[in-house]
Amino acid sequence: MEHREIYLDNNATTKPLPQVREEVYKILGDEFGNPSSAHSTGERARRHLERAREKVAALIGSSPARITFTSSGTESNNMAFYSSTRDKGKKCRVITTTVEHSSIRKMCSYLCINDVEIRLIKVGPNGIVDLDELRKTMNGNTSLVSVQWVNNETGVIQPVVEVGEMCLERGVPFHTDAAQAVGKIEMKAEDLPFDFLSFTGHKFHGPQGTGVIYARDKFLLVPIMFGGFQEEGFRPGTENLPGIVGLGKASELRKNDLTLLAAYMKELRDRFEAMVLDFVPGTMVNGDTKNRVCNTTNIMFGGIDGRRLVRELDGAGVRCSQSSACTNFEVSPSYVLCSMGLTESEAYSSIRFSFSVENTFDEVDKAVHLIRDICERLRV
């Protein structure tokens, strides 16, 4: 029997909206020019590029001049780290947390091999960073502090404004990975203590392969690629114009209705979560339930093999995951949940469900009933 897909893995990626796809198709067709070309077709392409930059900047409350387009959130994260540590060697300390995205964890591993000192700050059982430990760890050699705004597995919101103000007082550059925050939290980057902010379009219905880095002072950026003068030389290579225009459209749509859309996703999440906790014995929510982004819940199903539950739900048409899409194929339990104090067994029993504006209350009800039935069967 074929089941209609109920997609609850929107922190991994979202489906581009019809209006976004329409803009992308237009660029792939008649508006196909290279923004670096000197002729009129290139000029039209440049106008499309700069209009998209303005829309993206408006979504995060930034000047367009502080926006640089990249290929992904991963590239943007890497650029912020590389820009802050290049040529500093053993005199350089980078501070981040134990629950960051894999793109930051692996960048730290690379920097460590190259003699950069990496200090990881623990989080509590609620998933929130220990500010006292962070304050004590900062010293005169600290070249960068990076704290993820919203955790991709639990949805927990970190106190990034407090962290940024702490960094500002000490003259230390501060970066936040905002991939799961942009499009879900209203923000004005120019009024916040961020030196670098990175995100990607495919988390709020833009195309995959589109990333952004906001830099308060763009000349602190150091390119990690070398070539032409695209993006003022900070990110050389012909721009992904169709993707960037699609990102601009997704940004415009989200900016126009952010408050309403965030409230709708929260209603979906809260209904789903309440029903699961009510219908399925032995369940609990991982992480701080008061400081969370609107669309995410991470639920532990006590006594259930989470990997098997994900497979069974997939077979029934419900898409969800145990962790970040970047680590889903790893056999180890979620490092995020283990950092919060869960045992390996508890982490393996935990599932992330993440909602988008395209989900419905009917989908929520159907998914919960499928979860209840599968859990009952697995326990037998």
Phi, psi and omega in degrees: 000129182271133181252144174289135183293132170246105189267108181238041180231044187285349172284340175283310174191157176245159178279128177303135180292157180305320180295327178291315180298323179297318179295320179297314181298324180296318179291323179291342181261256188286339184253046192276003193298162175269122182300343180270354180285145185277345184276182187293329177295320176294323179296319177297319179297320179296322179296318176300317181298313184287328175295320177297319179300318179297320181291319178296316180299320180297323181298321183258004178071051184231159166289138177303332182294343182264007183257128173238131180273139176230191181267346187185167171297325179299312179298319180296317177299313180300320181296319179298318180291315181296319181297329185270348187237351186304130175065016181262341172052225187290346179276006189247130175240133175245132180244128176214195185242170181281357186240020182288164176298154184300333179295329178277319178301316183284329173296321178295322177297319178296315181294324180299319177299331182261029170074014172277135179279125180250127176240125182255125181266134182285161172245160177275181178302338178276355179087005184261138185297147178278103184294326179295317178295321178298315181299318181291333185278338180289135177219186184294342180266001184289117182262342181197139165243132180228122178227125180297132182293309181231129180288135185286341181264321184254341185079003181295134180267125178275154180282065188292332178293316178297318178297315180298320178293323176298317179293319181299319180299328184258001179071030181255129178300141181236132178239141171233132171278107187253024184303323182263002180258319183296132181088356178235334179239131176291137183210157171227093188305325184292340178262001183251153186278055179252134170271323178225139175222129184237147177198179184220151187282337188280004174271349178224046170075022168267177180287152170291159180081021178233125179227164182219140165236126173266131177232122180301317172243104187298336184279002168278345180287141174238124181295146175255003173228159183227136183174235184280194186258020176299148184050043179059023179086353180283334178218079182293164184110142181305129183297146173282077188300313178302316180294318181294318178296320176297320176298319178299318179294316178299321179295317179298313181297319181289320179300319184296328187229029188301314183299313181293318183292320178296319179296322179294315179297324178294320177299315178300310182299314183294320178296313180302311184297314181298320181292318179298313181297329181280320188270335187245113181296151174076020181256149174207156181270134177271132176096170181294119182275352179264329180251073182227153173288162193292338195247001194240138168221142177238115189243132175267128178255092185304130178081003181249138172285108185298324179297319178291322178299317177299316179296316181295319178295321178300317178296333179269000176100004180259120181263123177209183184209166177267338184201198176298147176300333181286347181233008186299333184267004175282143183276348181279157178291167181302122178292333177296309182292322178295325177295335179275359177102001177288148173286166177302318180298317179294320179295319178294338181270004187256142182231140174262132173238129182225135191252160176227176180292346181271349176286161182231164177293327176298319177296320178302311182298316180295317181297316182297318180294323176295318178299314180300313183295318181293318179298319177299318181292317181294325180289326176293000000 
